[in-house]
Amino acid sequence: MSYLNRITVDLEQCSGRPCIRGMRIRVKDVLEMLAGGASETQILEDFPDLEAADIRACLQYASAQVNHTVLQAV
């Protein structure tokens, strides 16, 4: 299942950084909280407008961003 439709990019909002469902909650903020050891429950408590699927969308978005071909010069 793809959650990527929950991630929005608007040049007028958060300097064009990816956000969640048009809110001013950046994907980066959620990812940093996860990396810092916050649980899904803690994140949802800190951001009551978020849903569990939004957190999964952030992870899916990050995964898609690092899944690219790396070219090396020979």
N, C-alpha and C positions, 0 to 999 in steps of 0.2 A: 504494500500500500504506500502510495506517495503522499507525503505531508507537505511537499514543497509549495503547494498553493497557499499555504499559511504564511509564507515569507514574502514580504513586499519590499520594493525598492522605489523610493520617491526622492528625486533630487531636491525637493523642497523640505524634506524631513530628515533630520539627523544627518545632514550633509550627504545624503544618498546612500548611507550605510543600510544594509539589510535589517529590516525590522519585522516584527511579528504582527500580522493581520492589520497593518496600517497604524498600529499604535506606536508610541515613542519608546518602545522596549526593543532594544537592539539584540540581534542574534548574539553578538559578541558578549553582551552582558550576561545572558543565560549561559553561554559556553564557559565564560570565566567563573561563574558561580559553580558550575559542575566540576570544572577543573580544580577549583579550590576545595572540593569535598562536600559541597552543599547537596542535600538530597532533593529529590523531586518535590517532596512534601514541603521542605523549607523554601524552595523557589516559589511554589504556588502560594505559600503564605506571604512571602515578601511581595509578590505581584498577583494580587487577587483577580485581576482581569485575565490572567493566563489560564490556559487549560493544559492538561497533561499532553495532549496531542501537539501543543505548541513547542514543548520541550523536545519531543521526538522530531519535530520539524527542524529545530535548530541543529540537532545531531545529524539528521539526514542532509541538511544544507552543507554543513561542515564536511561531511564525507564526500559529497559531490564536488566540493571546491578543491579537495586534495587529490581527486581522482583524475589526473591529467597526465599526458605524456611529457616526459622530461627529455629534452633533446640535448645531446652532448656534442660538442665540436670535436672533430678528430684531426 
